[in-house]
């Protein structure tokens, strides 16, 4: 199967598609990120749905790139017959979702082959197809799609095939449009006009960026990816556009990431604000407030694009999975877990928004007080932890630290911003939690903090201690913990979340190194004053991006390939934050807006 890093991303701020180096669109969920896929070859074979458009001789492309700082993909093939280019993009959502593919002849005369296999509902429904002359219409149940092109179209073995030759100077467009089957056929999109409008949209958006300096290109590419992962109607940011890409090929660690996680809150706000994207940061904050509103005891770790709470997990047994990694899942049962760290994540993010003077930053104070009141009575309970462990609940050190964060940010809301609240009581709670963590979450014999109370194992989340302000990055206990992580929790110098073989997470052992955690090590080294080591590790992580600047969730140092769902927001947020802090030559706490001042290093 196509390697995860060999996919390119297209998107229209409602959903996204993945395109391989062979010119095949193997994943497309419509009309939203979390809708059923009509192309699901990513998780099975071509029979599960794909759209191939490439030279008839086949093979991987010669080169590909995004056009400048946009999400318009240009893929070139140099063949014995000549050179051809395919331009792929999704126009920002108008009347309906569209994928536009424009074939351009560069030199010679290249035979081309197109093959459309629409398979609704994750590959299991073959639609009824009619040839309308210059277009085809495909309908099944609630779904309908239309393919329009001047190229010849022919039905063949439940596929729509197009065979033609493109010569130098020729342009042959294809437009695929989806709509609900009960509505009128959407108006056709003009491919040339759509290309101009899409390039203009992304160029104008990228021009708003305040990022400059040494790492402008990778940072801005990550920001474009994060914009593409944003569901425009609500401002929610999905963790990834895929489900069930494995953390261990052939294994069962396959999850649906097409939802919005609260753990992304402060990283998202800090990255967007530092890059000058105040509108996007504000929209994310507003999504956050709507999602968590209600009974504080019902706070979840993740929500749907519109704040939906029920995300029932099920499997799709007709799909064989990426490299036989089963089950293929939709929904996510972790939404029902108790993870006490999310109370701290929310209150940390809202405190950051207040410090950044986002519009209406104090209108949620009553909600924050309610969240704090609930946490005050429950922080001593065991939970499932940051990593959504499906084993027994434990007293995770990170969860307790984030309870401390919650109390600290509420105290500072009263003291620094003049908001009403029992600052003295919260101060006492903050001090009690701090003492509890130092007593139970620190192993004095080993000289390190530990994953959970009573254990001796390590956890990558311990690298966040200085980021959230629990202890300075130069504190000897933090320094020893960082050294222990480097010594015991890395593979090829990159960071594992935890040792799956010794930590009961309810699943078979084995996974790759976690890319976001490796960026946390960059930050921890920076906090410790080890700037050159931090830069060296950061540059090494940049080299793990694919040729288009995309990162998935994990990396396998043995097979040297990306693993897990892609592109991963958590990886790209961490990249942006690490880069901007290194450029400023000053690490920032999670509740501090990253300053805009540049430095000698940045220039």
LOTIVO-244007 format. One record per residue (C-alpha): x negated, y, z negated. Coordinates in steps of 0.05 Angstrom, whole numbers, plus 5000, padded with zeros to 4 digits. Example, Ala and Ser with C-alpha at 12.3 -4.5 7.8 and 13.67 -1.06 7.14 Angstrom:
2
475449104844 472749794857 
//
This chain:
603
500050005000 498050735009 493850974950 497251474905 491952004921 493251924995 500052254990 501452985004 507153384972 512753755007 518154124968 523954614971 524654784896 530454294889 526953644908 520653384940 517852884990 511252504995 507552425061 501951915073 495552015112 498751565165 504352065176 509751685138 514552025090 515351475039 519151834984 524952324986 530452404935 536452824956 539353304939 535353364873 528953104844 532852604802 537652384857 537251694890 531751644943 533551555017 526151405030 523450904979 517750555016 513250834962 516050304915 517049734965 515949645040 518050065100 524749705098 526450105035 526450735077 521251185109 520151675166 513851555207 511452065258 504351955285 500351745346 502951085374 496050775363 497150875288 491750965235 489951475183 489452205203 482752535219 483953115172 489553485137 490454115097 495654595070 496155235110 492855725063 496155784995 502755485018 506154815017 506154745093 502154125112 498054075176 495653375195 490953255254 489452615292 483652585341 484851995388 481551745452 487452055490 486952735457 488453125393 495253225362 497753595300 503953475259 506454055215 510753815157 514754255110 521154355072 524255055079 526355365012 533355095001 538755425042 545355095060 542454395054 535854025043 531653975107 525153655126 522053975188 516553625228 513453975287 508853595335 503754025370 499253805427 492154065418 488553715474 489553145523 495952735526 497452325463 502951785461 507051885398 511551425357 517051625310 520951145266 526551365220 529150855170 534451185126 536050745066 540651085016 540850924942 533550734933 533050304995 539049854987 544250185033 543350185109 547650745138 552250725199 548651105254 551551455315 547651775372 550552465385 546052655444 539953045421 541452825349 543552225308 548452205249 547651715192 553251605141 554151135082 558651265023 557151954993 550952075037 550252345107 544052565147 542752855215 536352825256 535753335312 530253355364 529153445439 525152805439 528552155461 532051755405 533751015409 536850535359 532649915349 533349385294 536649855244 531450395259 531751035299 525651035345 522651605385 517151485436 514252065476 507752365499 505353045475 500553445518 496254045503 500754645490 507054225478 511354315416 516353775397 520453925334 524453445290 529353675235 532353195185 538153475144 542053155087 548953325061 554553005022 558652595071 565152945055 562853655074 562153965142 555753845180 550754375159 548654895211 542354685248 535754985225 531355315278 524554975268 520155565290 523956075248 523955595189 516455525194 515356275195 520056365136 516955805095 509756045106 512056755087 515456505024 509356144997 504456685018 508557214982 509156774921 501656634919 500057364929 503357504861 497957104826 493157484781 488056914783 481257064812 474056844805 470256204807 476155714805 481456114842 482655584895 483954974850 487855384800 492355694853 493555024885 495654754818 500355344809 503455214877 504554494856 507754714792 512355184830 514254604875 515954194813 520754734790 528254624798 530155334821 537455344799 535555244725 528055394718 526654694691 519954384711 519853644724 514053224698 513052914767 517052784831 516552024826 518851444785 515250794768 508350924797 504450484750 499450664696 496749964706 497749664776 501749024771 503849194700 510149434665 508050144646 512450454699 516851034679 521551544710 518352234705 523552634744 525753004681 523453594638 519253464576 518953934516 511653744506 510154174568 513154794535 506955184511 502254934566 507355154618 508455834587 501155964575 499155764646 504756154681 503756784639 496156784647 497056744723 501957314725 508256904739 512657244687 519157084724 517556334724 515456354651 521956704633 526056204672 522555624636 523855944568 531156044586 531655314608 528455114542 533355504501 539455224537 536754514533 535454514458 541654904438 546454534393 545554084333 538054114313 538453384292 539853194364 533553514393 530653064448 523652994477 526253074548 532453304586 535153294656 533953854706 540054224681 539254034608 542953374613 541752954551 543952254571 538551944614 540351204611 534650744632 535950194682 531849784732 532449694807 531048954819 531449004895 525049414896 518549024888 514849624858 508449974877 503349424885 508248934853 508849364790 515549194760 520549384738 522249994779 526150444730 530851024735 532751414673 528351414611 530151084545 524851504510 529852074511 533051754451 526751684410 525052084348 518852494362 517853014308 512453374346 517653684394 520354134339 513354434335 512654464410 519054864418 517555354361 510455434385 512855594456 518056084433 512956434388 508356494448 514056784489 515357294434 507957494432 507957564508 514058034503 518457624549 525257944558 529957764501 524357414464 527857494396 534957304416 533656574398 531356694326 537656394295 536555764336 529255734314 531355804241 536255224250 530854784281 526154964224 531454804171 532354104201 524853974206 523854194134 528053614111 525353084159 517953214173 515952654125 519452124165 515751634212 517051734286 515151464355 509751984367 507552414426 506251804470 513351534465 511050874434 516150324437 513149954378 514550084303 515250804280 509251084243 506751714209 502951994268 497852524251 499652944312 506952954292 505153214223 500453734253 506053984298 510654034237 505254484208 505354884273 512854974267 512355244196 506455694214 509956004274 516156144233 512156484179 508756914231 515457084262 517457394195 510757704177 508357944245 515058094280 519458294222 524557754234 528957524176 527356884140 524656554076 517256674092 515056464023 518555794027 515855664096 508855854073 509255344017 511654824066 506054994115 500854914060 503954254037 503853964106 496654194117 494453854052 498353224070 494853164137 487953284107 489352754054 492652214097 490752374169 483252424157 478851824145 473152084101 469251434107 469151484183 468852244183 474552314234 481952454238 486051844257 491951684301 496751534243 496651504168 493150884142 490050714209 482850774232 484350854306 483451494347 488251874390 486952394444 492152854412 487052984357 483253404407 488953914401 487554084328 483754724345 488454904403 494454944356 490355294302 490654744249 483054794240 477555184275 474054834332 467554904294 470154564230 465753974216 471753494212 473953714281 466953664309 466152964282 472952774311 470953034379 464552644376 468352014356 473152104414 467352174462 464051564432 470051094422 475851344464 472851484532 471551064593 466251334640 466451984600 473952094610 479152044555 484151494541 490551684504 489151134452 486650414454 492650034479 489649364459 489449564385 495350044378 502149704377 506050104428 510849534446 507749414514 502148974544 495349304538 491849674593 492150354629 487550864661 484451484630 489352044619 487552664659 490953174614 487252884554 480652964591 482253704601 483753734526 476553484516 474254064560 477854544514 475354204451 468154264475 469554994491 472355114421 466054784393 461555264430 459054724479 460755144539 456154834591 458554134573 465654374579 464254664648 460854034671 466753604650 471654084681 467954064748 467853314745 475453304734 476453764794 472853244836 478352734819 483653144855 485552884924 483553244987 489553704979 488253874906 493453414875 492953024810 497152454784 497752254711 491651794704 485151574736 482150884740 474550954732 473450234756 477250244822 476351004827 483551164843 489251564816 494651214775 501551394749 506951874773 504852434819 503753004824 503653064749 505553734717 501953574652 495353464690 496054114730 498254534670 492154294632 487554444691 490155164696 489455294621 482454994618 480055384679 482756054656 479855974586 473055794615 473456394661 474956854602 469356514563 473956494503 478555924482 485556124461 490355814412 496755524440 500756124415 496156644445 497256924515 490756814554 487657504565 487157774635 480158044624 475057714669 467857574652 461057474683 462456734688 469056864724 465857314775 
//
